[in-house]
Amino acid sequence: MNNRVVITGMGIYSCLGYNLDDVRQSLFDGKSGIIFNPERKELGFRSGLTAKIDMPDLKGILSRNQRVYIPEQGNYAYMATADALKNAMIDMDYLEDHEVGILYGNDSSAEAVVKSVDIMREKKETTKIGSGAIFQSMNSTVSMNLACLFKLKGINMTVSGACASGSHAIGLGSLLIKWGLQDCIVCGGAQEVNPYSIGSFDGISAFSTRENDPTKASRPFDRDRDGLVPGGGAATVIIESYDSAVKRGAPILAEICGYGFSSNGDHISVPNVDGPVRSLEMALREAGVNIRDIGYVNAHATSTPVGDKNEAKAIAQVFGDLKPEVTSTKSMTGHEMWMAGASEVIYSMLMMKNHFIAPNLNFENPDEDSAKLNIPEKRVDKHFDMFLSNSFGFGGTNSTLIVRNL
Amino acid sequence: MKKEEFIPKVNDALAQEFEVEIEEITPDADIKETLDLDSLSLVDMVAIIEDMFEVSIKNQEIAQVKTFNDLYDFIEGKINE
C-alpha cells in the first residue's frame, strides 16, 4: 500500500487565537501572545514570561462526568479537535460508523499529579484524591479523553517525543494511512500552561529572563536571544487517505508528502547538527520532491543559544545555496512544546493558504550561523506551495514534515 | 447534628458537585440515577460525605444505600457511631 495522505481539517486553541481565523490574523499581523505573569515569581520562577491562554469553559458542552477526567491541556485539545472535525465535515454519526483513530502528542500532565500528591500528603487517604485524578495525570490523558468523547474506534494512543511529540504524532499517523492500516486519524499535540508543569524547566535556566519587554523575549535566531518562553494550548489536524477524503467529499487542504525522523544519540538537552540533518534529509527522500519546491521552512528554533545555532547550521547544510524563507513562529507563540509540531503545521498551512510568511519577530541581528539563512523580520507576502516543518526535542528526538498545497 | 439540619447541606453539596437541580433530589429518588453516578463518580460522592461529616466510609457500607433517604439514615448512623 502506498496511499496518499491528506489533511482535511484543522483546529487550534493557541495564544494567537482560539480559532483558525483569529490565528491567521495574528500571524498576518505579527502579533505576539507572550505576557509577564507575576504569579510565577511568587512561586520562585527565574522567569515570569509565558504565553497567555484562557481556559475554555466546557460546562454546558460536556457533562460533569466527562469533564472531571480532562486535565488543563485536554480542554484545549477538546476545543481544537471539535473544530478540526467540523472543518473536515466529520460528524458524530460518521465517527460511530467508521474506524477513525487518534494519535496525539502529549508528554506531561503535571498539575493533576501535583494536586493528587498534595491531597495524599495532607489527608493521608487516597480516596480523597477523587476519581478524575488518575485519568488526568497519565501521559495518555489527552488521547484517552478525546477517544471517549468523540467515540473514536481506530488506533488510540499518545505520542510522547518531548518537544517533537505533535510532529511525530502527525508523521506516524501519516505512515499508518500510507500503509493502508487506517483511513482517517485525529492527530495533534497539547501542552499544559500551568506553572507546576514547567517549574523544573525554568529551574535549568532554559527560559528567557527579558521580563521588562515580554513580546521581545522570544527572539529565535537573533544574536541576543537568551532562552525560550514557555507556551501551550492544543492543535489538531485530521489526516486521511486521499481516497477516503474524495469518497466523503471532504475539503482536501494539503498533502503530507514526507516524514523524516532521527535521534541524535548524544546529549540529553544539547542538540547537535548531524541528527537534525538526517531528519531533514529523510523527509526530503520520503517526499520524493525537489528541494527547490520548498517555499518556506518553519524552523523548530526556540530562542535558545545552542538550539537555534545548530538548527541554522543543519538547515544551511541541507539547503546549501537555496534560500527559502526560514522563520520560527515561536517568536510569536513562545515554545508550545508537546503541541508545537502540530500547531506549527497549522500555522504554516494558514500562511500557505493565505499567501504570506509571518515575520520572525525580534530578529534584529543575526549571529554567524543565522546570517547564512533567509530569515525575514517582517511579513513576506508571497505564494508558496510546499513547506518543511522541523520539531526537535530533549533526548535528541527529531521530526521533520513536508506538506504540499492541494 | 440532627437529620433536618444536615439534609439541606448534603443536598446542596451533591447538587452542586453533580450539577443537578436541587429539586431533583427527593427522599425516595434513586441516588445513582438522580446524580448520574457510575463506579467512579460514586467515589467522589463518598469523599464529599466523608469530608462534610469527618467520617470514614467503607465501600461495602455505601453499597446498601439506594435512595437519598437511605443516605440520610446512613449518615445519621455514622455520626452517632
Interface residues (C-beta under 8 A of the other chain):
Chain A: K59 S63 R64 N65 V68 T127 K128 G130 S131 G132
Chain B: E17 F18 E19 D36 D38 L40 S41 V43 D44 V46 A47 E50 D51
